[in-house]
């Protein structure tokens, strides 16, 4: 199922509503998990190393499209 995400994101990506896909699976191993599911410190570091460039890319994308008005959307948390 995860292999379908890039194509799905590409199909929905627009200049007005850009979508960036961050692969958090490649490079992770069971040694990067503290309980078989959640990352340990090594896993956190690997995830941060992938997220940081994506966040920088997103900020640059927003800055380069200064004619686009981005709006903040509030999302209610329901437990």
N, C-alpha and C positions, 0 to 999 in steps of 0.2 A: 504494500500500500504506500509506503513512504516514497517509493520511486515515482509515483504519480504526482507528487507534490510540485516539483518544478514546472511541469507542463500545465498543471492546474493554475498555478500562480501566474505563469506567463499568459494564459488565456484571459485572466482577469485584470492584468496589469494595465494601467493607463497613466498618462501624464498627470491627470488630476488626482488619481488615487494609486500611487506606485506601491508595488509589492516586492519586497526583498525576501528571498528564501535563505535561511541560515541552516546549514547542515550540522546538527549537533551529534550525529551518530558516527560519522566517519572518524576514525582515530580513537574512539572510546573503547575501552575493554572492561571486563569485569573487575580488573584491578583498580579501576577508577571509581568504583562504587563502594559505599560504606555498608550497604545493607542489601545488595542485590538489585537495587532500583535507584536510589538517590546517590548523587555524586559525593565523593570524599574531597579532600583538599586538592588532590591531583586532578580529579575530574572537574572541580570548579575552575582550576587554572586552565585546563584544556578548553572548557566551555567559554571562559572569558576571552581566550585567545581567538576564538572564532567570532564571538559576539562583538568585540571591540571594533574590528575593521568594518563590520556591517553597520554598526551605529554611526561610525565616522562617515561611511558612504551615504547613509540616510540623511545625515545633517548636511553634507555637501549637496545632495540632491535637492533638499529643501531650499538651501541658500541659492542655488543656481536657478531655481524656479520662483524667484521672488514676486512674479506677477500672479502666482497662484495663492489663493487665500485658503489656508488650512484652518480647520475648526477643531476645537477640542470636543470630544464626545464623552459624556459621563456614562459610565456603565455601573449598574446596580449589582452589588454582590448579594447573591442569595445562597444561603447554606442549607 
